[in-house]
Amino acid sequence: MARNVGRIFSGFRCSGSLPFGKTQLKTRCPRLLLRTTPERTVVQALSSIFSHKSRDFSLPNSSWGEEMMRLYNHYSSQSGEAAEGQEDQGEQWTRLPSYNRSLKYATGGVYLSKIIQSKARLFTRNIRDTGAAFEYVLFFRRDKQRCVCIFQAGHLLEGPPGHVHGGAIATMIDTVTGTHASLLSAPVMTANLNINYRSPIPLGSTVLVESTMDKEEGKKTFLSCRVTSTDGSKLHTEAAALFVSINVSHLLRG
Ligand SMILES: CCCCCCCCCCCCCC(=O)SCCNC(=O)CCNC(=O)[C@H](O)C(C)(C)COP(=O)(O)OP(=O)(O)OC[C@H]1O[C@@H](n2cnc3c(N)ncnc32)[C@H](O)[C@@H]1OP(=O)(O)O
């Protein structure tokens, strides 16, 4: 049992918590501190904790439609790596890699069986049929405290006929604001998510999910989120989210 707890904590330190804060990174995983900015650290940490065989789901695949590709190329063209040693002012977009496992090392959990733990997959990345469900890529821009997600909704996400399920939209909002909050604060959990659905999203369409940080108050990070058509002319959904920073032991209470 003690060894399992140790493994879980080790997993959180070196994988789960890595995306969440540079302070923790500095104190706990110095070997990963090769870059200076939080988002770069996140990108590098995410890449290093997963084996090189892990698929990065945020890269283009054959299911991506024209609009998805156009926007991907648009944001990619505004992202880039500053030369080694050069100060990054955060004025560019950073693409965030995305994998289907959140904790590589936390096997043999305290309250999860080994089977469940080893089969655990990130909800939005667990459908093998590309293009069938959540196709998305996130970009982060530090100077503007913004996250932008290009989201193409596949046919398995149907709610009302021909349109995207409200729960799937909520999932994407939680994912985008949750990732954004994770980049800004220490490990966080969603405490409150308030959603207004303004107009339905056609199945198969590509939309933008944009997250903005409103304020931080102690352990609380408040963000707002808008889902719009890609030209911004139509508002589909708007939301307000509250994330609360947690200590990893919070997740071990069962
Ligand atoms: C690059 C990054 C990659 C990441 C990879 C993954 C990508 C995918 C990302 C997917 C992301 C998916 C993410 C998910 O899906 S997370 C899963 C869904 N969320 C949960 O299951 C959370 C369940 N709840 C809890 O665990 C606790 O209640 C939490 C942790 C939320 C708060 O704990 P606790 O109760 O112990 O808090 P505290 O006593 O320290 O209070 C602190 C402050 O917070 C205020 N407060 C608390 N609750 C609420 C509330 N509901 N409304 C308003 N305020 C609230 C409270 O008043 C206090 O304020 P103040 O008195 O200080 O002013």
PDBQT file of the ligand as one rigid body, heavy atoms in Angstrom, charges set to zero:
ROOT
HETATM    1  C1  LIG A 301      -1.594  21.479 -20.263  1.00  0.00    +0.000 C 
HETATM    2  C2  LIG A 301      -2.345  20.964 -19.206  1.00  0.00    +0.000 C 
HETATM    3  C3  LIG A 301      -2.795  19.569 -19.575  1.00  0.00    +0.000 C 
HETATM    4  C4  LIG A 301      -3.668  18.973 -18.618  1.00  0.00    +0.000 C 
HETATM    5  C5  LIG A 301      -4.064  17.651 -19.191  1.00  0.00    +0.000 C 
HETATM    6  C6  LIG A 301      -5.510  17.385 -18.960  1.00  0.00    +0.000 C 
HETATM    7  C7  LIG A 301      -6.382  18.180 -19.905  1.00  0.00    +0.000 C 
HETATM    8  C8  LIG A 301      -7.804  17.993 -19.593  1.00  0.00    +0.000 C 
HETATM    9  C9  LIG A 301      -8.301  19.047 -18.627  1.00  0.00    +0.000 C 
HETATM   10  C10 LIG A 301      -9.645  18.621 -18.184  1.00  0.00    +0.000 C 
HETATM   11  C11 LIG A 301     -10.034  19.414 -17.006  1.00  0.00    +0.000 C 
HETATM   12  C12 LIG A 301     -11.190  18.729 -16.352  1.00  0.00    +0.000 C 
HETATM   13  C13 LIG A 301     -11.266  19.169 -14.945  1.00  0.00    +0.000 C 
HETATM   14  C14 LIG A 301     -12.342  18.379 -14.259  1.00  0.00    +0.000 C 
HETATM   15  O1  LIG A 301     -13.249  17.905 -14.836  1.00  0.00    +0.000 OA
HETATM   16  S1  LIG A 301     -12.169  18.202 -12.585  1.00  0.00    +0.000 SA
HETATM   17  C15 LIG A 301     -13.503  17.056 -12.214  1.00  0.00    +0.000 C 
HETATM   18  C16 LIG A 301     -14.749  17.755 -11.789  1.00  0.00    +0.000 C 
HETATM   19  N1  LIG A 301     -14.536  18.434 -10.545  1.00  0.00    +0.000 N 
HETATM   20  C17 LIG A 301     -14.580  17.794  -9.382  1.00  0.00    +0.000 C 
HETATM   21  O2  LIG A 301     -14.802  16.610  -9.308  1.00  0.00    +0.000 OA
HETATM   22  C18 LIG A 301     -14.321  18.655  -8.175  1.00  0.00    +0.000 C 
HETATM   23  C19 LIG A 301     -15.036  18.126  -6.941  1.00  0.00    +0.000 C 
HETATM   24  N2  LIG A 301     -14.898  19.129  -5.881  1.00  0.00    +0.000 N 
HETATM   25  C20 LIG A 301     -13.789  19.185  -5.110  1.00  0.00    +0.000 C 
HETATM   26  O3  LIG A 301     -12.912  18.351  -5.208  1.00  0.00    +0.000 OA
HETATM   27  C21 LIG A 301     -13.683  20.350  -4.167  1.00  0.00    +0.000 C 
HETATM   28  O4  LIG A 301     -14.953  20.814  -3.803  1.00  0.00    +0.000 OA
HETATM   29  C22 LIG A 301     -12.869  21.518  -4.766  1.00  0.00    +0.000 C 
HETATM   30  C23 LIG A 301     -11.411  21.069  -5.072  1.00  0.00    +0.000 C 
HETATM   31  C24 LIG A 301     -13.491  22.068  -6.035  1.00  0.00    +0.000 C 
HETATM   32  C25 LIG A 301     -12.801  22.664  -3.776  1.00  0.00    +0.000 C 
HETATM   33  O5  LIG A 301     -12.178  22.170  -2.671  1.00  0.00    +0.000 OA
HETATM   34  P1  LIG A 301     -12.632  22.663  -1.238  1.00  0.00    +0.000 P 
HETATM   35  O6  LIG A 301     -14.088  22.522  -1.121  1.00  0.00    +0.000 OA
HETATM   36  O7  LIG A 301     -11.745  21.981  -0.264  1.00  0.00    +0.000 OA
HETATM   37  O8  LIG A 301     -12.276  24.199  -1.373  1.00  0.00    +0.000 OA
HETATM   38  P2  LIG A 301     -11.749  25.115  -0.253  1.00  0.00    +0.000 P 
HETATM   39  O9  LIG A 301     -12.508  24.894   0.993  1.00  0.00    +0.000 OA
HETATM   40  O10 LIG A 301     -10.253  25.014  -0.209  1.00  0.00    +0.000 OA
HETATM   41  O11 LIG A 301     -12.213  26.516  -0.825  1.00  0.00    +0.000 OA
HETATM   42  C26 LIG A 301     -11.363  27.296  -1.608  1.00  0.00    +0.000 C 
HETATM   43  C27 LIG A 301     -12.227  28.434  -2.122  1.00  0.00    +0.000 C 
HETATM   44  O12 LIG A 301     -13.035  27.966  -3.201  1.00  0.00    +0.000 OA
HETATM   45  C28 LIG A 301     -14.397  28.261  -2.944  1.00  0.00    +0.000 C 
HETATM   46  N3  LIG A 301     -15.210  27.210  -3.551  1.00  0.00    +0.000 N 
HETATM   47  C29 LIG A 301     -15.025  25.869  -3.477  1.00  0.00    +0.000 A 
HETATM   48  N4  LIG A 301     -15.949  25.237  -4.209  1.00  0.00    +0.000 NA
HETATM   49  C30 LIG A 301     -16.723  26.179  -4.763  1.00  0.00    +0.000 A 
HETATM   50  C31 LIG A 301     -17.824  26.145  -5.620  1.00  0.00    +0.000 A 
HETATM   51  N5  LIG A 301     -18.333  24.995  -6.087  1.00  0.00    +0.000 N 
HETATM   52  N6  LIG A 301     -18.374  27.289  -5.999  1.00  0.00    +0.000 NA
HETATM   53  C32 LIG A 301     -17.874  28.477  -5.579  1.00  0.00    +0.000 A 
HETATM   54  N7  LIG A 301     -16.811  28.582  -4.756  1.00  0.00    +0.000 NA
HETATM   55  C33 LIG A 301     -16.256  27.449  -4.356  1.00  0.00    +0.000 A 
HETATM   56  C34 LIG A 301     -14.511  28.279  -1.440  1.00  0.00    +0.000 C 
HETATM   57  O13 LIG A 301     -15.635  29.021  -1.015  1.00  0.00    +0.000 OA
HETATM   58  C35 LIG A 301     -13.215  28.983  -1.098  1.00  0.00    +0.000 C 
HETATM   59  O14 LIG A 301     -13.353  30.356  -1.363  1.00  0.00    +0.000 OA
HETATM   60  P3  LIG A 301     -12.745  31.428  -0.315  1.00  0.00    +0.000 P 
HETATM   61  O15 LIG A 301     -13.450  31.186   0.963  1.00  0.00    +0.000 OA
HETATM   62  O16 LIG A 301     -11.270  31.136  -0.230  1.00  0.00    +0.000 OA
HETATM   63  O17 LIG A 301     -13.033  32.770  -0.937  1.00  0.00    +0.000 OA
ENDROOT
TORSDOF 0
